[in-house]
Amino acid sequence: SLALDLANLALEAAARQDAEGIWAFVGSTGGVLTFQHQNRSPFLEDAPLELAFDVLAEDGFEGLKIRTGEFRLGELQLNLAGEIQGVQDPVRSASLTLQGAGLRLGDLLSVLPDSVRGRIPVQAQGLVQVALRVEGDIGPGQLPAVTGNMTLMEGEVSRDGARIAEDVTATIELTPENAFRSRAQATVLDGPFSMEGTTTLGPEGVTNLAFRATPDLARIGSVVTLPDDVSATGKMDVDVSIESPMKNFREARFRGNVRATEIHATHPGLGVPLGIPNGELQLSGTKATVRDLPVQLGADRILITGELRDLFALLIPEQTPHFQGTLQGSRLNLPELSPRPRPDPNLTYGKVAFAKVGDRPVGGGGFRAAAEALGLRRPENLPLGGSVDLVLDTVIDTRGRMENLRAHVDFGPSFMEVTNASFKRFGGEIHTT
């Protein structure tokens, strides 16, 4: 499934043979390299490739010894040394080292074609050190083992000029077991970040990664574009591990938790600030669960318990996340939640409804304007579906209050259905669906 094409190949070298029959070659070879996977966009496209060498060849050209070599791929430059035996055999034996220090990460990324770089939403810089060893047989159906490590130091990651991560250090270690181990530490959104994990290669390859992070949400705007008048402050403590087969990330499974501390947020659609003084989101498999998560809405506090069934539905546009849970609290003041000015108290739902039926004015204007003033309009589609049980002691609206509200609500992006609702009002009890 991999295709590698080397075009415009050229060779220039000087050769000489000593009295013992050993040849010495000094020169260079190069071309342009294209590397892609099946029918996808090339991972490398027309990248300039060059190898400068000083090589000894034994009598009969059965073995090559690279005394010095310099491998260049675009701005990437590595030193090459080692031996290759059995050059004229179908299967050769290689023992090579590749080393480089002080390589600039930006130069390495510049090798990638525009189609690949355009999918990377951030800019990165830092210094890279490479120390790799290639050892083993090369031939039909056989590839040598690649071991060693690549290290990033003094790294930084930014997006549109805003710094996301700094003081980045990372190491990728390739092991003889056809796997690589990775470790990284950084300051991300003004908080500590660490990552470590192992990836096994091959058809049954699996990735295991563990993340720890404590970002400052006041910096979240450097990662995502927030709508106008939306802000967030507070801390999140993330401790999450991921296990995923290489061939299908949809089969990934999550473990761990995300803890929130003193989160405060504003939104133009809310007349009061939203707060989460403390709470925890637990991840297991592809599910996310909260238990008694306190959400502060102005002076009111609501407890949320429930489960989001499929985390991947958050990432796939054509799928709808599904939440099932309970919302309970001692009081909820609906007028305070709305940033809209309160309508004329003499303007009621009943007056607007009869004005619509009779197609006559109401409140000094048409019924459409009156309905808009009351907020009687179809809302935007919801971003999720599911069901929620409401358990609220007191709900305050523009006309009074409801006591001991109990209801079951099923909802989706374009509908909401209330069943088995009951509450006390006007000195009695009301049941409705």
Buried (B, 14 or more C-beta within 10 A) or exposed (E): EEEEBEEEEEEEBEEEEEEEEBBBBBBBBBBBBBBBEEEEEBBBBBBBBBBBBBBBBBEEEBBBBBEEBBBBBBBBBBBBBBBBBBBEEEEBBBBBBBBBEEBBBEBBBEBBBEEBEEEEEEBBBBBBBBBBBBBBBBEEEEEBBBBBBBBBBEBBBBBEEEBBBBBBBBBBBBBEEBBBBBBBBBBBBBBEBEBBBBBBBEEEBBBBBBBBBBBBBBBBBBBEEEEEEBBBBBBBBBBBBBBBBBEEEEEBBBBBBBBBBEBBBBBEBBBBBBBBBEBBBBBEEBBBBBBEBBBBBBEBBBBBBBBBBBBEBEEEEEEBBBBBBBBBBEBBBBEBBBEEEEBEEEBBEEBBBEBBEEEEEBBEEBBBBBBBBBEBEEEEEBEBBBBBBBBBEBBBEBEEBBEBBBBBBBBBEEEEEEEEBEBBBEEEEEEEE
